Amino acid sequence: MVDENTSPSAQAESFAADKPDAPNSEARDPTYFGYYAQFVHQQNMLQDTVRTTHYHTAIISNSANMFKDKIVMDLGAGSGILSFFAVQAGAAYVYAVEASGMADRIRTLVKDASKKKGARNPWLKDKIGVIQSKIEVPNLPISPVDTLISEPIGVLLIHERMLESFLVARDRYLKPGGNIMPRSGAIYLAPFSDSNLWTQTMAKVRFWESNNFFGVDFGSLARDAKEEIFGQPIVGNFDSRILLAPSTRFLVDFASITLDDIRDFVIPISWTFPLTGLVHGIAGWFDIDIGGLTLSTAPNADRTHWQQVRFVLKEPLAVNAYETVTGWMRCKVNDQRSYTLEAELVVGPNPNLTNPYDPSVLSKSSSTSRPQRLRPSSTGRRRGQWQLQEQTYWYTADPVDSGVGLPEIHGMYAPDEDVLGATEDEEEDGEEELEAEVEEIGLEEMGMDVSNGRL
């Protein structure tokens, strides 16, 4: 049993299942843990070389201050790989906490390490204790730990709601001043232009507009079909050159954030556009800080199994060069081990944004909730709602022709300075000012060569 001082009942009471505003996801747990009990899914994560290599490097390089002779907890241990890395880094003992049947696989490896003859991985002997349980179960046989490690991350950082378990472990079992890995994460949101993706998404809706499918008129279903289809986030890698503006960054500090904070939060959005184009939706990705190393899932970074995610707008938003779009994305937990996301985007200097916490904005947090059909108050306003667990996938690997570096290939257009009727000298001055403005906006960070207008 754990001393009451290290596992206060007040902290136990803060667990999501006890909160009326935090939907209980336990009904999803058998499917969720059954998924992660399978070798094929553990292999998929282990063979994500970016993920595994970053964690191995972070743990070994932080041996002296985080692992050497320390008591460690590996939360959501899965195959046990982070527990094994912790032992390699000098940990005195590791609690491998895993709720799925994969806990038995860790036990097999640990037991095999203790054989008198023919032992595999003998360096694991007497170093790991396997706890097959959810961390939220009270009074687990775990002593206070010096270091908490985990990979509690899903699509867009928050999918699967494993971060809540990470915070419960932190609050119940980490010694004061203890170490956590990862330390923080950041969510990035950026506008994208991809007419092909939007058209293919809309093509699914068009089917339900059929008025003579073997004599059946589906037209009365078209509106609901559009809500559902455009409410599905699209997971897949994409070319960073489809991004219309530098991303907004939202930091999540795992050392200080509370359970209530992570269950319902708003990401402010502010984008300044260096080019004219159509915003077909919002692109998202994340990075995490693991022991001073940054593991990034950005579209221009090495690919990971998380990939990126895109949220397609039902109606694209037209934006001119130099205009600003402001808005927000609200992220609220639902009962499907995931989040319901709602976003609003408004063009112009005086956006008059809706209050994201207005009950009419996001009235429900279940997987069956659908956004209210609001009529925009102006042509420069767009709204959307997506269920993060209802992911679909984008596997296209369409080759792009030699014009890939030209912004117009991606539906983006440089401003025409000639419309101002400038003289040749004024045009030269204007070009210098344009380059300065573009640099300030951050177009070069998006891959654009300002000197020739190429990406």
Residue pairs with C-beta under 8 A, 6 or more apart in sequence:
1 139
1 141
2 139
2 140
2 141
2 142
2 143
2 144
2 172
2 173
3 144
6 143
6 144
6 172
6 173
6 175
7 138
7 139
7 172
7 173
8 172
11 168
11 171
11 172
12 138
12 172
14 171
14 258
14 259
14 260
15 136
15 164
15 168
15 259
16 22
16 23
16 24
16 25
16 161
16 164
16 259
16 263
16 333
17 24
17 26
17 136
19 259
19 260
19 263
21 263
21 264
22 259
22 263
22 333
23 333
23 334
23 335
23 365
23 366
24 335
25 161
25 333
25 335
25 336
25 337
27 335
28 335
28 336
28 337
29 99
29 134
29 337
32 160
32 337
33 99
33 100
33 101
34 100
34 101
35 41
36 42
36 78
36 100
36 102
37 100
37 101
37 102
39 105
42 78
42 79
42 102
42 105
44 305
45 51
45 52
45 78
45 79
45 151
45 305
46 52
46 79
46 81
48 304
48 305
50 295
50 301
50 302
50 303
50 304
51 151
51 295
51 304
51 305
52 81
54 290
54 293
54 295
55 81
55 82
55 85
55 151
55 290
55 295
56 85
57 293
58 181
58 290
58 291
58 292
58 293
59 66
59 67
59 82
59 85
59 86
59 88
59 89
59 149
59 181
59 291
60 85
60 88
60 89
61 291
61 292
61 293
62 89
62 179
62 181
62 291
62 292
63 89
63 90
65 179
66 89
66 146
66 147
66 179
66 181
66 291
67 86
67 89
67 90
67 91
67 147
68 89
68 90
68 91
69 90
69 91
69 92
70 90
70 91
70 92
70 145
70 146
70 147
71 91
71 92
71 93
71 94
71 95
71 143
71 144
71 145
71 146
71 147
72 83
72 86
72 91
72 93
72 94
72 95
72 145
72 146
72 147
72 148
72 149
73 94
73 95
73 97
73 142
73 145
73 147
73 148
73 149
73 169
73 173
73 174
74 80
74 82
74 83
74 86
74 94
74 95
74 96
74 97
74 149
74 150
75 97
75 135
75 148
75 149
75 150
75 152
75 165
75 166
75 169
76 97
76 98
76 99
76 150
76 151
76 152
76 162
76 165
76 166
77 83
77 96
77 97
77 98
77 102
77 103
77 106
77 130
78 98
78 100
78 102
78 151
79 102
79 105
79 106
80 96
80 98
80 102
80 105
80 106
80 109
80 110
80 128
82 149
82 150
82 151
83 94
83 96
83 106
83 128
84 121
84 124
84 128
86 94
86 147
86 149
87 94
87 123
87 124
87 127
87 128
88 123
91 127
91 147
92 127
93 127
93 128
93 129
94 127
94 128
94 129
95 128
95 129
95 131
95 142
95 145
96 103
96 106
96 128
96 129
96 130
96 131
97 131
97 133
97 135
97 140
97 142
97 169
98 106
98 130
98 131
98 132
99 132
99 133
99 134
103 130
103 131
103 132
104 132
106 128
106 130
107 130
109 120
109 121
109 124
110 124
110 127
110 128
110 130
112 119
112 120
112 121
113 119
113 120
113 121
113 122
113 123
113 124
113 125
114 125
114 126
119 125
131 140
131 141
131 142
133 140
134 165
135 165
135 168
135 169
135 172
136 165
136 168
142 173
144 173
144 174
144 175
144 178
145 173
145 174
145 175
145 178
146 175
146 178
146 179
147 178
147 179
147 180
147 181
148 166
148 169
148 170
148 173
148 174
148 178
148 179
148 180
148 181
149 180
149 181
150 162
150 166
150 169
150 181
150 182
151 182
152 162
152 163
152 165
152 166
152 182
153 162
153 163
153 182
153 185
153 286
153 288
153 306
154 160
154 161
154 162
154 306
154 338
155 233
155 235
155 306
155 307
155 309
155 388
155 391
156 187
156 233
156 284
156 285
156 286
156 309
156 339
156 388
157 163
157 185
157 186
157 187
157 252
157 286
157 288
158 187
158 262
158 331
158 338
158 339
158 388
159 337
159 338
159 339
159 388
159 389
159 391
160 337
160 338
161 333
161 337
161 338
161 339
163 252
163 254
163 262
164 259
164 262
164 263
164 333
166 254
167 254
167 257
167 258
167 259
167 262
168 259
170 180
170 254
170 255
174 180
180 254
180 255
181 290
181 291
182 254
182 288
182 289
182 290
182 295
183 253
183 254
183 255
183 289
183 290
183 291
184 251
184 252
184 253
184 254
184 255
184 288
184 289
185 251
185 252
185 254
185 286
185 287
185 288
185 289
186 249
186 250
186 251
186 252
186 286
186 287
186 288
187 249
187 250
187 252
187 267
187 284
187 285
187 286
188 247
188 248
188 249
188 250
188 284
188 285
188 286
188 287
188 298
189 247
189 248
189 250
189 267
189 269
189 282
189 283
189 284
189 329
190 243
190 244
190 245
190 246
190 247
190 248
190 271
190 282
190 283
190 284
191 243
191 244
191 245
191 271
191 273
191 279
191 281
191 282
191 283
191 317
191 319
191 325
191 345
192 238
192 242
192 243
192 244
192 279
192 280
192 281
192 282
192 283
192 310
193 242
193 244
193 277
193 278
193 279
193 280
193 410
193 411
193 412
194 238
194 242
194 280
194 281
194 310
194 410
194 411
195 278
195 280
195 411
196 396
196 398
197 234
197 280
197 281
197 310
197 312
197 394
198 280
198 281
198 312
198 313
198 316
201 229
201 230
201 234
201 312
204 225
204 229
205 222
205 225
205 226
205 229
205 230
207 218
207 225
208 218
208 219
208 221
208 222
208 225
208 226
209 218
209 219
209 222
210 216
210 217
210 218
210 219
211 217
211 218
211 219
224 370
226 314
227 370
227 371
227 373
228 370
230 312
230 313
230 314
230 384
231 370
231 371
231 384
231 385
231 386
231 387
231 390
232 386
232 387
232 390
232 391
232 392
233 309
233 310
233 311
233 341
233 386
233 387
233 388
233 390
233 391
233 392
234 309
234 310
234 311
234 312
234 391
234 392
234 393
234 394
235 307
235 308
235 309
235 391
235 392
235 393
235 394
236 307
236 308
236 310
236 393
236 394
236 395
236 396
237 299
237 303
237 307
237 308
238 283
238 299
238 308
238 310
238 394
239 299
239 400
239 404
240 298
240 299
240 300
240 446
240 447
241 404
241 405
241 410
241 446
241 447
241 455
242 283
242 410
243 283
243 299
243 446
244 271
244 273
244 275
244 277
244 279
244 319
244 412
245 271
245 272
245 273
245 274
245 325
245 441
245 442
245 446
246 271
246 272
246 441
246 442
246 443
246 445
246 446
247 283
248 267
248 268
248 269
248 270
248 271
250 267
250 268
252 262
263 332
263 333
264 330
264 331
264 332
264 333
265 330
265 331
266 328
266 329
266 330
266 331
266 356
266 357
267 328
267 329
267 330
267 331
268 326
268 327
268 328
269 325
269 326
269 327
269 328
269 329
269 343
269 345
270 324
270 325
270 326
271 324
271 325
271 326
272 322
272 323
272 324
272 441
273 319
273 320
273 321
273 322
273 323
273 324
273 325
273 441
274 321
274 322
274 437
274 438
274 441
274 442
274 443
274 448
275 321
275 407
275 412
275 413
275 414
275 415
275 443
276 319
276 320
276 321
276 412
276 413
276 414
276 415
277 318
277 319
277 407
277 410
277 411
277 412
277 413
278 316
278 317
278 318
278 319
278 411
279 313
279 316
279 317
279 318
279 319
279 325
279 345
279 382
280 312
280 313
280 316
281 310
281 311
281 312
281 313
281 384
282 310
282 311
282 313
282 329
282 343
282 345
282 384
283 299
283 308
283 309
283 310
283 311
284 308
284 309
284 310
284 311
285 296
285 297
285 298
285 299
285 306
285 308
285 309
286 297
286 306
287 294
287 295
287 296
287 297
287 298
288 294
288 295
295 304
297 304
297 306
297 307
297 308
298 308
299 308
300 447
309 388
309 391
310 394
311 341
311 343
311 384
311 386
312 384
313 345
313 382
313 384
314 384
315 382
317 325
317 345
317 347
317 380
317 382
319 325
319 347
320 415
321 413
321 414
321 415
322 415
322 437
323 347
323 348
324 347
324 348
324 349
325 345
325 346
325 347
326 345
326 346
326 351
326 353
327 343
327 344
327 345
327 346
327 351
327 353
328 343
328 344
328 353
328 356
329 341
329 342
329 343
330 341
330 342
330 343
330 356
330 357
330 361
330 362
331 339
331 340
331 341
332 339
332 340
332 341
332 342
332 362
332 365
333 339
333 340
333 365
334 340
334 365
334 366
334 367
334 369
334 387
334 389
335 365
335 366
335 367
336 366
336 367
336 387
336 389
337 389
338 367
338 387
338 388
338 389
339 388
339 389
340 362
340 364
340 365
340 366
340 367
340 369
340 385
340 386
340 387
340 388
341 385
341 386
341 387
341 388
342 356
342 361
342 362
342 371
342 383
342 384
342 385
342 386
343 383
343 384
343 385
344 353
344 354
344 356
344 381
344 382
344 383
345 381
345 382
345 383
346 352
346 353
346 378
346 380
346 381
346 382
347 380
347 381
348 380
352 377
354 361
354 383
355 361
356 362
360 372
362 369
362 385
363 369
363 372
367 387
367 389
367 390
369 385
369 387
370 385
371 383
371 384
371 385
374 383
376 382
376 383
400 409
401 409
403 409
404 455
405 449
405 454
405 455
406 453
406 454
406 455
407 413
407 414
407 448
407 453
407 454
407 455
410 455
414 453
415 434
417 427
417 430
417 431
417 434
418 427
420 430
422 430
435 450
435 451
438 444
438 448
438 450
439 450
443 450
444 450
446 455
447 455
448 454
448 455
449 455
